């Protein structure tokens, strides 16, 4: 986060940035020598951008760890159950079909993400009961894939109604954390609730990792734990998507690195994923706004460059472990 504040397209001395940050502290005064315009740039643009990146990255990584614990699969992703597709469809409909201001896009995306998850969960439960495997993780995964494909197809269809808005739609889809303080205050309460719920279930996920029958014999209600974790992880994903657009691979990369460094216990994986995800996305955003300065790359492009090769490496290691 310090690096995120110090770096940027504007040519501001790092020492002046440090003095300005110290001056913001209560009961402390430090003369940074920055002009009012430069102070406004730091406070109104860089600081909220770093905070939003940290919150969104932490939520995506924490949600990824939660999904991976529920599905017992290191390839599980926060967008697994249709959250991203639902958010993308809702945002596209808002941009293309409704004469709504830009401030309504995050609200629509949040509703769409939650709706996508609920649809996938309902479909998975219905299919599971029909097949005699209610609540099975494989059924939920397949339901999520089906819902994602369906909602993405609708989104592509809706886009054709207003081709001139495609650039705006794709800019949102590729991710952005530069919306200022409004983004930060919008996501903060949902981040707090979902993070607390997930962190409190670390021990339960450890028990769940031995299998549902064994967990039940130990007094853990596997179905209830799975539902609460899925709900909290989906809430975290929906909140992150609503304010930042679709930023992929954070939920795969960070939890996997954490498990390699700190072991497989979710009592460690969950809190470290929260911190690691925040750091990862702040650095990704710093790269996005400096590598071709004064222009900016979409932050989703940076995470894709890192995440796609990483995903392939994790897939190969998973297949080797299975054989």
C-alpha positions as CSV (number, residue, x, y, z in Angstrom):
1,X,0.0,0.0,0.0
2,X,2.9,2.3,0.6
3,X,4.3,1.5,-2.8
4,X,0.8,2.2,-4.3
5,X,0.8,5.7,-2.7
6,X,4.4,6.5,-3.7
7,X,4.0,5.4,-7.4
8,X,2.0,6.9,-10.2
9,X,2.0,8.8,-13.4
10,X,2.3,12.2,-11.6
11,X,5.9,13.2,-10.8
12,X,5.7,13.7,-7.0
13,X,8.7,13.1,-4.7
14,X,8.3,10.0,-2.6
15,X,9.6,11.9,0.4
16,X,6.9,14.5,-0.1
17,X,4.3,11.8,-0.3
18,X,5.5,10.3,3.0
19,X,5.3,13.8,4.7
20,X,1.8,14.4,3.3
21,X,0.6,11.0,4.7
22,X,2.1,11.8,8.1
23,X,0.3,15.2,8.0
24,X,-3.0,13.4,7.6
25,X,-2.5,11.6,10.9
26,X,-4.4,13.2,13.9
27,X,-2.4,15.5,16.2
28,X,0.6,15.4,13.7
29,X,1.7,18.2,11.4
30,X,4.3,17.9,8.7
31,X,4.9,20.3,5.9
32,X,5.2,18.3,2.7
33,X,5.6,21.3,0.4
34,X,3.0,19.9,-2.0
35,X,0.7,22.3,-3.9
36,X,-3.0,22.0,-3.2
37,X,-3.5,20.3,-6.5
38,X,-0.9,17.7,-5.7
39,X,-2.4,17.2,-2.2
40,X,-5.8,16.7,-3.8
41,X,-4.4,14.2,-6.3
42,X,-3.0,12.1,-3.4
43,X,-6.1,12.3,-1.2
44,X,-8.9,12.1,-3.9
45,X,-7.2,9.7,-6.4
46,X,-4.3,7.7,-5.1
47,X,-5.4,7.0,-1.5
48,X,-8.9,5.8,-2.3
49,X,-7.6,3.8,-5.2
50,X,-5.1,2.0,-3.1
51,X,-7.7,1.3,-0.4
52,X,-10.3,0.0,-2.9
53,X,-7.6,-2.2,-4.5
54,X,-6.7,-3.6,-1.1
55,X,-10.3,-4.3,-0.1
56,X,-11.3,-5.8,-3.5
57,X,-8.1,-8.0,-3.7
58,X,-8.6,-9.2,-0.1
59,X,-12.2,-10.1,-0.7
60,X,-11.5,-12.0,-4.0
61,X,-8.6,-14.0,-2.4
62,X,-10.6,-14.7,0.8
63,X,-13.6,-15.8,-1.3
64,X,-11.4,-18.0,-3.4
65,X,-10.0,-19.7,-0.3
66,X,-13.5,-20.2,1.0
67,X,-14.7,-21.7,-2.3
68,X,-11.7,-24.0,-2.4
69,X,-12.4,-25.1,1.1
70,X,-16.0,-25.9,0.3
71,X,-15.3,-27.7,-2.9
72,X,-12.0,-29.2,-1.8
73,X,-10.5,-28.1,-5.1
74,X,-7.6,-25.7,-5.5
75,X,-8.9,-24.6,-8.9
76,X,-12.2,-23.2,-7.5
77,X,-12.6,-19.5,-8.2
78,X,-14.8,-16.7,-6.8
79,X,-16.5,-16.6,-10.2
80,X,-17.3,-20.3,-10.1
81,X,-21.0,-20.0,-9.2
82,X,-22.1,-17.4,-11.8
83,X,-21.3,-14.3,-9.7
84,X,-19.2,-12.7,-12.5
85,X,-21.6,-13.6,-15.2
86,X,-24.6,-12.2,-13.3
87,X,-22.8,-9.0,-12.5
88,X,-21.6,-8.6,-16.1
89,X,-25.2,-9.1,-17.4
90,X,-26.7,-6.7,-14.9
91,X,-24.1,-4.0,-15.7
92,X,-24.5,-4.5,-19.4
93,X,-28.3,-4.2,-19.2
94,X,-27.9,-1.0,-17.1
95,X,-25.5,0.6,-19.6
96,X,-27.3,-0.5,-22.7
97,X,-31.0,-0.5,-22.0
98,X,-31.6,1.9,-19.1
99,X,-31.0,5.7,-19.0
100,X,-29.4,5.3,-15.6
101,X,-26.4,7.3,-14.2
102,X,-23.1,5.6,-13.8
103,X,-23.5,5.5,-10.1
104,X,-26.2,2.8,-10.5
105,X,-23.9,0.3,-12.2
106,X,-22.3,-1.0,-9.0
107,X,-25.8,-1.5,-7.5
108,X,-27.0,-3.4,-10.5
109,X,-23.8,-5.4,-10.7
110,X,-24.1,-6.4,-7.0
111,X,-27.7,-7.5,-7.5
112,X,-26.7,-9.4,-10.6
113,X,-23.9,-11.2,-8.9
114,X,-26.1,-12.3,-6.0
115,X,-28.8,-13.4,-8.4
116,X,-26.3,-15.4,-10.4
117,X,-25.1,-17.3,-7.3
118,X,-28.7,-17.9,-6.1
119,X,-29.7,-19.2,-9.5
120,X,-26.7,-21.6,-9.6
121,X,-27.3,-22.8,-6.0
122,X,-31.0,-23.4,-6.7
123,X,-30.2,-25.3,-9.9
124,X,-27.5,-27.3,-8.2
125,X,-29.9,-28.3,-5.3
126,X,-32.7,-29.2,-7.7
127,X,-30.4,-31.3,-9.9
128,X,-28.8,-32.9,-6.8
129,X,-32.1,-34.0,-5.4
130,X,-33.1,-35.4,-8.7
131,X,-29.9,-37.4,-9.0
132,X,-29.8,-38.4,-5.4
133,X,-26.7,-36.3,-4.5
134,X,-28.2,-33.2,-2.9
135,X,-25.6,-30.7,-1.9
136,X,-22.8,-32.4,-3.8
137,X,-20.0,-30.1,-4.7
138,X,-19.7,-31.5,-8.3
139,X,-23.4,-30.7,-8.9
140,X,-22.9,-27.1,-7.7
141,X,-19.9,-26.7,-9.9
142,X,-21.7,-27.9,-13.0
143,X,-24.7,-25.7,-12.1
144,X,-22.4,-22.7,-11.9
145,X,-20.8,-23.5,-15.3
146,X,-24.3,-23.8,-16.9
147,X,-25.5,-20.6,-15.3
148,X,-22.4,-18.7,-16.3
149,X,-22.6,-19.9,-19.9
150,X,-26.3,-18.9,-20.1
151,X,-25.9,-15.5,-18.6
152,X,-22.9,-14.7,-20.7
153,X,-24.8,-15.6,-23.8
154,X,-27.6,-13.2,-22.8
155,X,-25.0,-10.5,-22.1
156,X,-23.5,-10.9,-25.6
157,X,-27.0,-10.6,-27.1
158,X,-27.9,-7.5,-25.1
159,X,-24.6,-5.8,-26.2
160,X,-25.7,-5.8,-29.8
161,X,-28.5,-3.4,-29.1
162,X,-26.1,-0.5,-28.6
163,X,-22.8,-1.2,-30.2
164,X,-21.5,2.3,-29.4
165,X,-21.4,1.4,-25.7
166,X,-19.2,-1.6,-26.2
167,X,-16.0,0.3,-25.1
168,X,-17.7,1.3,-21.9
169,X,-18.9,-2.2,-21.3
170,X,-15.5,-3.8,-21.9
171,X,-13.8,-1.2,-19.8
172,X,-16.0,-2.2,-16.8
173,X,-15.5,-5.9,-17.6
174,X,-11.7,-5.6,-17.6
175,X,-11.7,-4.1,-14.1
176,X,-11.2,-0.7,-12.5
177,X,-10.5,0.4,-9.0
178,X,-10.3,4.2,-9.7
179,X,-13.8,5.2,-8.7
180,X,-12.7,7.2,-5.6
181,X,-14.1,7.3,-2.1
182,X,-17.6,6.4,-3.3
183,X,-16.3,2.9,-4.3
184,X,-14.6,2.4,-1.0
185,X,-17.5,3.4,1.3
186,X,-19.9,1.3,-0.9
187,X,-17.9,-1.9,-0.6
188,X,-16.7,-1.5,3.1
189,X,-19.8,-2.8,5.0
190,X,-20.2,-5.9,2.8
191,X,-16.5,-6.5,3.1
192,X,-16.7,-6.4,6.9
193,X,-19.6,-8.8,7.1
194,X,-18.4,-11.4,4.6
195,X,-14.8,-11.3,5.9
196,X,-15.9,-11.9,9.5
197,X,-18.2,-14.8,8.5
198,X,-15.4,-16.5,6.4
199,X,-12.7,-16.0,9.0
200,X,-14.9,-17.5,11.7
201,X,-15.4,-20.7,9.7
202,X,-11.7,-21.6,9.3
203,X,-11.8,-24.4,11.8
204,X,-15.0,-25.8,10.3
205,X,-13.4,-25.9,6.8
206,X,-10.5,-27.8,8.3
207,X,-13.0,-30.4,9.6
208,X,-14.9,-30.4,6.3
209,X,-11.7,-31.2,4.4
210,X,-11.8,-34.8,5.8
211,X,-15.2,-35.5,4.1
212,X,-18.8,-34.9,5.0
213,X,-19.4,-38.2,6.7
214,X,-16.4,-37.8,9.0
215,X,-17.3,-34.2,9.7
216,X,-20.8,-35.2,10.6
217,X,-19.4,-37.8,13.0
218,X,-17.4,-35.1,14.7
219,X,-20.5,-33.0,15.3
220,X,-20.2,-30.6,12.3
221,X,-23.3,-30.0,10.2
222,X,-21.5,-30.1,6.8
223,X,-24.5,-28.8,4.8
224,X,-25.0,-25.8,7.0
225,X,-21.2,-24.9,7.0
226,X,-21.1,-25.2,3.2
227,X,-24.1,-23.0,2.8
228,X,-22.8,-20.3,5.2
229,X,-19.4,-20.3,3.6
230,X,-20.8,-20.2,0.1
231,X,-23.1,-17.3,1.1
232,X,-20.3,-15.3,2.6
233,X,-17.9,-16.0,-0.3
234,X,-20.6,-15.0,-2.8
235,X,-21.3,-11.8,-0.9
236,X,-17.6,-11.0,-0.9
237,X,-17.4,-11.7,-4.6
238,X,-20.5,-9.7,-5.4
239,X,-19.3,-6.7,-3.4
240,X,-15.9,-6.8,-5.1
241,X,-17.4,-7.2,-8.6
242,X,-19.9,-4.4,-8.0
243,X,-17.2,-1.7,-7.4
244,X,-14.4,-3.0,-9.5
245,X,-15.7,-5.0,-12.5
246,X,-14.4,-8.4,-13.3
247,X,-10.9,-9.0,-12.1
248,X,-9.9,-12.6,-12.6
249,X,-7.4,-15.1,-11.1
250,X,-6.9,-13.3,-7.7
251,X,-8.9,-16.0,-6.0
252,X,-6.7,-18.8,-7.5
253,X,-3.2,-17.3,-7.3
254,X,-3.2,-15.9,-3.8
255,X,-4.7,-18.8,-1.8
256,X,-2.5,-21.3,-3.6
257,X,0.6,-19.3,-2.8
258,X,-0.5,-19.0,0.8
259,X,-1.0,-22.8,1.1
260,X,2.4,-23.4,-0.3
261,X,4.0,-21.1,2.3
262,X,1.9,-21.6,5.4
263,X,0.3,-25.0,5.1
264,X,-3.2,-26.2,4.4
265,X,-5.0,-25.2,7.6
266,X,-7.8,-22.8,6.8
267,X,-7.3,-21.1,10.1
268,X,-4.1,-19.7,8.5
269,X,-5.1,-19.8,4.8
270,X,-8.1,-17.5,5.2
271,X,-6.5,-14.6,7.1
272,X,-3.3,-14.8,5.1
273,X,-5.3,-14.9,1.8
274,X,-7.1,-11.7,2.9
275,X,-3.8,-9.9,3.4
276,X,-2.1,-11.4,0.4
277,X,-5.0,-10.6,-1.9
278,X,-4.9,-7.0,-0.8
279,X,-1.1,-6.8,-1.5
280,X,-1.4,-8.6,-4.8
281,X,-4.1,-6.3,-6.2
282,X,-2.4,-3.1,-5.0
283,X,0.8,-4.1,-6.8
284,X,-1.2,-5.1,-9.9
285,X,-2.9,-1.7,-9.9
286,X,0.4,0.0,-9.5
287,X,1.7,-1.8,-12.5
288,X,-1.4,-1.0,-14.5
289,X,-1.1,2.7,-14.0
290,X,2.6,3.0,-14.4
291,X,3.8,0.6,-17.1
292,X,2.4,2.7,-20.0
293,X,2.1,6.0,-18.1
294,X,0.4,8.4,-18.6
295,X,-2.0,5.9,-20.1
296,X,-3.4,3.1,-18.0
297,X,-3.9,-0.6,-18.5
298,X,-7.1,-2.2,-17.2
299,X,-6.1,-3.9,-14.0
300,X,-7.8,-7.1,-15.2
301,X,-5.3,-7.4,-18.0
302,X,-2.4,-7.4,-15.4
303,X,-4.0,-10.1,-13.3
304,X,-4.6,-12.2,-16.4
305,X,-0.9,-11.9,-17.4
306,X,0.0,-13.3,-14.0
307,X,-2.9,-15.6,-13.4
308,X,-3.2,-17.5,-16.7
309,X,0.3,-19.1,-16.6
310,X,-0.2,-19.6,-12.8
311,X,-3.5,-21.4,-13.4
312,X,-1.8,-23.7,-16.0
313,X,1.0,-24.5,-13.5
314,X,-1.6,-25.3,-10.7
315,X,-3.6,-27.5,-13.1
316,X,-0.5,-29.5,-14.0
317,X,0.5,-29.9,-10.3
318,X,-3.1,-31.0,-9.5
319,X,-3.1,-33.6,-12.2
320,X,0.4,-34.9,-11.2
321,X,-0.8,-35.2,-7.6
322,X,-3.9,-37.1,-8.8
323,X,-1.9,-39.6,-10.7
